[in-house]
């Protein structure tokens, strides 16, 4: 007989881990929302900017609800709200807070895009923008993602000179090492052939 820590407990432990994996699998395949890789977007005052948002779900969607929220230094408001009937229809805007905002996304052909375009940017538009999605088909599961917008006077150019110099030096050193190794192999090959002839 084996105790709780012995061989007899191993199958039960594996079974528990397997059941936990099956339980977590639908959660990992469920609704996801993304605003891209950049956590902060910079835009020039007076221009326009596209705030990206896409969603994905393995279970499909029906009457999906979405909204964009703005959270500034002293205000919080809902910018735009809408619904998407199903995978074959485009999003419909139910309400909009600002005429400068338009919905630019499409959910046809599995694009699942509910991005918004902000026109005539002002410095007061700086803040956090959250894209929120709720899917009734997944028992009203909801998810959100946030991007920070920073409105500036002008975009600063990034000087990559130092980075390029470092990459050039590293590339040169690696190339030199490869050359040395090849010469060493060639010399060893010639020495070996010379010794064989003697």
Buried (B, 14 or more C-beta within 10 A) or exposed (E): EEEEEEEEEEEEEEEEEEEEEEEEEEEEEBBBBBBEEEEEBBBEBEEEBEBBBBBBBEBEBBEBBBBBBBEBEEEEEBBBBBBBBEBEEBBEBEEBBBEBBBBBBBBEEEEBBBBBBBEEBEEEBBBBBBBBBBBEBBEEBEBBBBBBBEBEEEEEEEEEEEEEEEEEEEEEEEEEEEEEEEEEEEEEEEEEEEEEEE
